[in-house]
């Protein structure tokens, strides 16, 4: 099955361009979901999606891969923290930060915690975006399960979370530091002036052509000297061609700046 009808439906219904995704991975994901939904062909599946809002929501979550946790790959976040310190020179007291494809909000809240620890009482501009409007509403609530905070030190849990039963709730002092917005990395325009862009465990699902387009747009959206932090399986091997220099294993820098 080539899923052309499903591609058209998904673009019209959700605004997601499936042609940007790796075809083999996409085919496997759609086929597995169709099987679980009891659909035998494209038309049958599209009808089910149109008539069952709950199934439609589950399919959107399945496509947008909403998986995240606080301090995911903790050692890499510790490395990022060192690089952020270098950005905080006397002439650059407030940073503009973008958590792209932020999923359930664990990533941008992690960044807000790091910034509060590095610069107490300073309010940096942290923008968090995702293509999935439903997951953005989840992120705004800031309520997490034990598995989401498994990498968080007790000191940080005590300071930045309220524990209610099985839930870990991000305190308002951190929640209020993050602005959530709907954004499609492939179709929408990018804001500019960022000192740090974090985009992890997302572009791995895209074709190389689309990856390059996204990285080029990140480059254009960054200030000279700005950093791009990617996932632990997303090394950018052609970073020089895209204009970046390597700051660390999974951190890339736009040349220039102080």
N, C-alpha and C positions, 0 to 999 in steps of 0.2 A: 504493500500500500504506500502511495506517495503522500497521502494526507493533504492534498491541495485544497480540498473543500474545508478541512479542519483549519488549515492555515488561514484561509479567507475568513472563516467564521471567527477565529481567535482575534484576528486583526480588527474586525468590525465590532466584536463584542467587548474585548478587553483592551484593544489598542496595542497589542503585543505583536511585533514582527518576528514570526518564527523562522523566517528565511535567514535570520542572523545567527541562528543556533546551529551547532554541529549536527549534521543530518542523522548520523548513526545513533548518537545519544538521544536526540529528540525522538526518533522513531521508537527506540526502546521504551522511553518514558510514556509516550502516547499509547503504545500497544499494551503496556502493562496496566495503565489506567483504564483503557477501554475494556480489557478482560475483566477487571474487578467490577466495572460498571455493568457488565453483562451486555455490552454492545457488540454486534456482529459485523457492522460496517460503518462507514463514515456518516451516512445519512441517519442511521439509527442512533449513533452517538450524539450527533448534533441535536437531534430531536430531544434526547434525554437531557442534554445541557440546557436547552431552551425551556423545558418544562419542569426542571427540578433545580431550584435556586441553590439548594444545599450541595448538590452534585457539582453545579457550576462553580461554586466557591471552592470546593475541594480540588477541582481541576485547576483553577487559577493558582491555588497554593502549590499544587504539584508542579506546575510549570515554572513558577517563580522561585522555587527552592528556598523556602523560608526557614533556614537553619542558621542559628548564631548562638554565641554565648559570650559572657564577659571574659576579657583577657584571653581570647582564643589564641593558642600557641603563645603561652605566657612569656617565654624567653624572647620572642620576637617583639612583644610589646615593651619589654624592658629595654631592648635595643632601641626601639622607637623613642622611648622616653629620653634617652641620652641625646638623640638627634634633635628632639624638640628643644632641649635645653640650649642647643647651639643657635636655634632660631630666636630665642628670647634674649636678644642683645638690647642694650639701652635704647636704641632707636626703634626697636620693634617690640613694644610692650604688650600690644593686643594682637592676637593671631586670628586669622580667618580660616576656619577648618571645615572640611566637607567630608562627611561619612556617606559615601555613595553606595546605593543598594544596601541600605542599613538593616533590612529585615525587621526583626522584632525589637530593635532599639538597643540591644546589649552593646553593640560596638560604639555608637555615639555616646552612650552613657559611660562606657569605659574611658573614652577620650575626655569627657567632662571631669571624671574623677582624677585622671592623670593631670589635667590642667589645674584643677583645684589644689592638688598636692604640690605641683611645681610653683604655682603662683597663687597662694591663698588670697581670697577676697578680690581677685581680679576676674572680670567677666569677659571671656573670649567669645568670639562669634562662632558658634558650632551649628552647622546646618546638616541635617540628616534627611536623605531622600530615598524613596523606593518607588518602584512601578506599581506595587500592590497597595491600593488604598486601604484595604482591610487590615493588612499587617501594620500599616502606619497607625491605625487607631489602637491596635494592641500595644505598639511601641510607646505611644503617648501615655498609656496607663502605667507603664513601668512596673509591672507585676511579673515575677519570675519564679520558676521552680528550682529545687536544689541542683539539678543537673546544669542549669544555666549559669550558676555561680560557683561551680566546682573548682574553678581556678582562682577564686578571689580569696585573698588573705583575710584572716579573722579580723584584723585591725581595720581593714577597709569595709568589711561587712558591718562591723559594729558602728562605724562612723557614717556610712552612706546609705545603709538599708534599714528598714523597719521589718521585723520578722513577725508575721501573723500566721500561725499554724504552719502550713507547708509552703507558704508564700514569702518571697523576699521582695519587698517593695522599695523601689528607689525613692529616696527622700526628695522632697520638693526642691531643696536647694540645688540638687543636681538636675532634676527634671527640667527646671526652669532655665537651665543653661543651654538647652538643646531646642532648636526650631525644626520641626518636621514638615517636609513638603513632598508632594507627589512629583515624581520626575522619571522620565524614560531615558536611559543612557544612550539609546540608539536614535530616538526620534526628536527629543527635545533639545533646546538650546542650553548651553552651560553658563552659569554665572562666572564671573572672573574675580581676580584678586585674592586667590587662595594661597595660604602659606603651607597648608598641609591638606592633601587629599588622601583619604583612606578608602580603598576599594578592594575588598578581599573575597576570594572564593566565589566570584561571579563570572568574570570574563572567561574562565576555564570552559564554560559551556558554549562560548561563541566561536564562530569561525575566525581564522587568523586575520582575514581582511577586516572583520568587524572589530576585533581586538585592537588592531593598529589604528583604526578610526577613533576608537574610544581613547586610546593612549595619546593620540595627537591632540584631541580635544581637551584632555586633562592638561597636557603641556601648555596649550594656549590659555587655559583657565588659571594657571598658576603664576604667582609672582616669581621673578628671578630669585634663585636660592631656595625656592619652595620644594617640599618633599612629597613624593608619591609612595605610599605604603601598600603593597599588594599581598596576596595570600601565599601560604607556604608551599603551594604547588604551582605558582604563577610567575616564576622568574621570567623577566622580559629579556630575551636573548638578543634582540635587535634594538636595545635601548639607545645605543649611539645613533642609529639611523633616525630614531624618533626625537633626538635632541637632548636626551637625558645623559647624566653621568651617574655612576653607581656610588651610592652613599653607604650601603651595607647590602647584605645578601638579598633582602626583599624590599629595600628602600632605595628609591631613585631620586636624584636631585635635578632640578632645572638650573643650569649654570647661571652664574651672576649673583647679585645680591651682595650684602656686606660680608 
